[in-house]
Amino acid sequence: MLSAVSDDSLVPVLTEIVDEASAAHPPAVTAAALEVLARDLERAVLSRLAPEVDRVIEERLARTLSEVLGQALEGVRAELTISVTQMVREAVAASVASALAAPPQRD
């Protein structure tokens, strides 16, 4: 039969007193390492989000441009309608005035 070796020094216990000076460790991550990590994380997030951001900006820009161009075209159409109507009135008035001023033709 195997004999059990009883060596209490090999068994860890939770009641050991730990020297606080040796337990205090320097920070695991330095400020420079955190800065590098932050920059890398920022680049990674931007590279993954860039296509979506571009798509959203393009959609909003297209919608805004469409609205603005629609309004501008409506204004140009209205101005053209007024101008053409005025030109036709002037042409008709000139034609009527010319017809009235001309001596009657004899056959």
Rosetta blueprint (number, residue, H / E / L):
1 M L
2 L L
3 S L
4 A L
5 V L
6 S L
7 D L
8 D H
9 S H
10 L H
11 V L
12 P L
13 V L
14 L L
15 T L
16 E L
17 I L
18 V L
19 D L
20 E H
21 A H
22 S H
23 A H
24 A L
25 H L
26 P L
27 P L
28 A L
29 V L
30 T L
31 A H
32 A H
33 A H
34 L H
35 E H
36 V H
37 L H
38 A H
39 R H
40 D H
41 L H
42 E H
43 R H
44 A H
45 V H
46 L H
47 S H
48 R H
49 L H
50 A H
51 P H
52 E H
53 V H
54 D H
55 R H
56 V H
57 I H
58 E H
59 E H
60 R H
61 L H
62 A H
63 R H
64 T H
65 L H
66 S H
67 E H
68 V H
69 L H
70 G H
71 Q H
72 A H
73 L H
74 E H
75 G H
76 V H
77 R H
78 A H
79 E H
80 L H
81 T H
82 I H
83 S H
84 V H
85 T H
86 Q H
87 M H
88 V H
89 R H
90 E H
91 A H
92 V H
93 A H
94 A H
95 S H
96 V H
97 A H
98 S H
99 A H
100 L H
101 A H
102 A L
103 P L
104 P L
105 Q L
106 R L
107 D L
